[in-house]
Amino acid sequence: MPEHSSVSGLAAHAMSAEAALERVALQHLVYASYHAADRRDFVLLRSLYTDDAIDEHGAFNGPVDDFIPWFRDGLAVFEATAHNILNTLFIVNGDIAEGEIRAIAYHRLAATGAEIIAGGRYVDRYRKTDGAWRFTYRSFVID
């Protein structure tokens, strides 16, 4: 009989209330990041990452403190963006976690009004510090 999942932790299993709350907190982190991006709140966005975080986002691959200005400058050409979350999957192991986030992002260019829609997934790693989850690694994969 074939396995239903090749990723440990994704198969159906009982979940404690504490584990469910951790997943809700991770969802909030993800939602807050897209809220920050769409509202150009780069102070909020930076606060959602650990100090040693790495982001691989299209042409960018490097530390979060270099990613934030790169991302800010990249978004400047858009009149509007709307990041929409489709699915969130998390595997929590104590104060570290992994996630896969499916997303569709809408972008409208300020200069021409052209619309760009990109679909893909974020492959994330998280660490709980000072009682709050933060990104330690993000990688955007266009599917």
N, C-alpha and C positions, 0 to 999 in steps of 0.2 A: 504494500500500500504506500503511495507517495506521501511525502511530508506535505503539510498544508502551508508551512512557512519555512523559509530558509533562514529567517532571522529570529534568533532566540528572543523570547519575550513578546512576540506578536501573536502567537497562537492563543486561542480562547482560553481564559483562565479566570479564576475568581480574583477580584480586586478589592483590597481593603479600602475603607473610607479614607484613610491617610494617603494611600496611593492615588486615589481618585482626586484628592485635593491637590496633590503635587502636579498632576496632569493639568488641572484647571489653572494652577499658577503658571505653568509653562505655556499654556494657551494664551494667558494674559500677556506674558512677555512677548510672544509672537505678534499678537494683535497690537500691542503698544508700539512695536517696531514699525509696522505698516502705517499706523496712525501718525507716528513721528515723520516718516518719509513723506506721506501725502500732505502733511501740514508744514513741511520744511522746518521741523523742530529738531535741529541737529544736536542741541544740548540734551534733550530727552533721548534721542537716538544713541548718543555716545554713552549715556548713563546705563544703557541696557547691556553693555559689553563689559567683560572683565578687562583689567588693564593690559593683560597679555594676549588678548583676543586677536585672531587672524580672520580676515574675510577674503574669500575668493568670489568675486562678483564680476563676471564677464571678463573684461580686459584687465581688471585689477586683481592682484593677489598680494596681500601684505597685512601689516599691523593695522589695528582699528584706528589709531591716531592718524594714519595716512589715508585710510579708507574714507573717513568722514568728510574731509575736504574734497576728495575725489568724487564722492557720491553727490555732495552739495553742488559742485560744479557741473556734474553730469545732468542733474535734475533741472538746472537753470534754463535749459533750452525748452523745457516743457511748460506749457500754460497750465496743464492739469495732469494729475496722475491719480489713479485709483487702484490700489492693491487689494485683491480679493482672495481670501483664504478658502480653499476647497476642503482639504482634509489635513488633519494633524495626527501624527502618530508619535508617541513618546515611549521610550524605554528608560525607566528610572532605576538607578542603582545607588542608593544612599544620596550623597550630595553631588553626584554627577549624573548626567542623562544624555541621551541621544534622541534626535528627532528627525522626521521627514515631513516637510510641509509642502503641500501642493498648492500652487497659486496661479492666478491669472492677473496680469497687470495691464492696465489701460494707460496709455500715454498720449497726450495731444500736444503736438509741436506748436510753440508760440508763433513762430515765423510764418508757417504755412497752414496751420490748422490740421495738418495730416495726423491721422490716428494710427497708433502702433499698439498692437495687443501681443503680449508675450506670455506664454504659458511655460511653466516649469516647476521645479521643486527645489526647495532648500534642504540641504543636508546639514544639520546642525549638531553641535555639541554644547552642553550647558554645564555650569557649575553653580552650586548654591553657595553664596557668600553673604555673610551678615544677614542670614535668614531669607534672602531673595535670590531667585534664579537669574542668571545672566548668560549671555552668549560667550562662549570661549572660541568658537569656530563656526563660520557660516560659509557655505558653498552653494552658489546658485547654478543649477543644471537646467539648461533649456531642453525640453523634450519635444 
